[in-house]
Amino acid sequence: MSASGQGSPSLIDHHAHQIILDELDRTAFEALLNEAAAPPRPHNTFFDSMLGMSLRRWCAPVLGLPPHASADAYLTRRAELGREASRRLVAGSGVTDILVDTGISDERLCSLADLGGLSGASTYRVTRLETLAEGLLAADVSSADLADRVVEALQTTDAVAAKSVAAYRVGLALPSRQPSGAEVREAARHLRPGPGGTWRIADPVLCGWLAWTAIKVGLPLQIHVGYGDTDLDLHRADPLLLTPFLRATEPSAVPIMLLHNYPFHRSAGYLAQAFGHVFCDVGLAVHNTGALSANVIRELLELAPFDKVLFSTDAYALAEHYYLGAVLFRRGLDRMLVELVGADEFTRADADRISAMIESENARRAYRL
Ligand SMILES: [Zn+2]
């Protein structure tokens, strides 16, 4: 939707994941609703949250139920419809293009092709830097060869962007210069596989080097910032910690996308204003804050230049995240623009132009889609 009610022709979700198409019981469904580590305690339910209320309000009608249907009625209907429920929700989101971070290893997730087929959207892959390097180590690439092999993989990738999860591994105080080859070899030499032969890169030199390498190769770099699951120490995921890295990478002009950002989204808006190559969004926070997400969107837009704001759902596992992320974002943005047009602060033409930029044009330009 736009301030003139005409609706942008395209909606680019620049950060999301695959979903689960198989049936989920109530415990499994609630465990995937939000970022909590464990399912709700007995006699509690995650439906009693801003997210749950929005889900009952907006997703229930998509499944043929009245708005505000109970959680039990919703889950019963969802199970009756099977995959059709997920199809309706993803297709109904209006998302036309999805950039998919395929770095989460959960064998219940559908393929990229399934997600595209279900939604009718074009899908593009985003490669997760730490996962890429861990995969090379698992394939017996030596610590001495790791750097060269990562560079080679990034130069030849079909992905439209790289993603760093340094926030989860070492925090966001990334270095203001690219670590040298000798430093990378020395850090890699100390890596050891964990139980089951799995590798996990959680070293500041290596995480910093990976982020710098994406920039040097010229791949747009997504960085997880702020809110996420309980693997994360949230105080180390403050985007202001990235300031030296952003200052040092600005001359490259390679776009850097700060993902999620909540509750630091005002700081992310400042960084998008301060640095020419920085973009920001409030994905994940939108569906989690439900009807109050309009406030979060407004707070991002206080400072962030309109050509630096992107749309994302950060949908993961549940098709409901796609639907809610898209519907709530469009409603929140639209409500703000309609109000400003009504107050004669913006013209209607400007409001329409701004919503088209945020919903698709900024992403199309930044990722060269
Ligand atoms: Zn994500």
Boltz pocket constraint, residues with backbone or C-beta under 6 A from the ligand:
constraints:
  - pocket:
      binder: B
      contacts: [[A, 15], [A, 16], [A, 17], [A, 101], [A, 314], [A, 315], [A, 316]]
      max_distance: 6.0
